[in-house]
Amino acid sequence: MAAVKAWKGADVRSLRIALGLSQRELAERLGVAKDTVWRWEAGRNNPQRVVWPLLSALEDEARARRIGYGTTFGRPGE
């Protein structure tokens, strides 16, 4: 099994900004509360391991957008 990046609050904030999402939008995509994203970004705690693969997938999406691919992950109805 491939290693998954350990995520910290600052990483989450950078990813959210790269994707152009609000805290609420990112929370919806991850299936967590908006306050959870806020706590991560404020450094009050870090994402649990269970969401690391989802964050890594979103990071792949951000990378794809930078190079011109229009992938989406986790949007209802798509």
N, C-alpha and C positions, 0 to 999 in steps of 0.2 A: 504494500500500500504506500502511495506517495505521501511524503511529509506535507503537512499543511502549515502554512504560516501562522505563528502565534500573533494575534492581533491585540494592539493597545489602543487606548482612546484617541491618541493623536493620529494613528493610522486610519481610524474610522472617520475622523473629521476630514482628513485629506481626501479619502475616497469619496465621501459624500459631496465635497466641493467639486471634485473632478467629474462626478456624475451630474452635477447641477441639481442636486436634490435637497429638499428641506429635511430637517430632522424627522418630521412626521412622515414624509414620503419614504425615507430610508427605513424607518421603523415598520411601515406597512410592507415594504418589500422583504424585510427580514422576519416579519411575524412577531415583532416585539413592540412594547409600548414606546411612545415618543419619549417619555421620561427616562427610559432605559438608554436610549441613544444619547440623551442629554448627559446622563451620569457618566457614560463612557467618555464622551468628549470633554467633560469637566474634570476627568481624572479621578472620579469618585470610585469607580471600579472598572474592570476590563471585561470585554465580551467573554462569555463562557465558551468552552471548546465546541459545544454543539453548533454555534453559529459561525465558527471559523471557516468551514467550507463554503457557506453562503457568501460570506464577505470576500473570500478568494474568488468565487465565481463573479461577483460584482466587480472586483478588481480586474478580472479578465475582460469584462464588458467595457470598463473605462479604457483599458488598453486598446481594445478593438475600435472604440470610437475615435481614439487619437489617431489611429492609422487608417480610418475611413470605413470600417465595417459597422453596419447598423444593427448589431445584436442587442437583444433585450433579455433580461433574466428576471423572473419573478413577478411579472406584471399580470394581474388577473385578466383572463380573457384573451391572452396572446399565446 
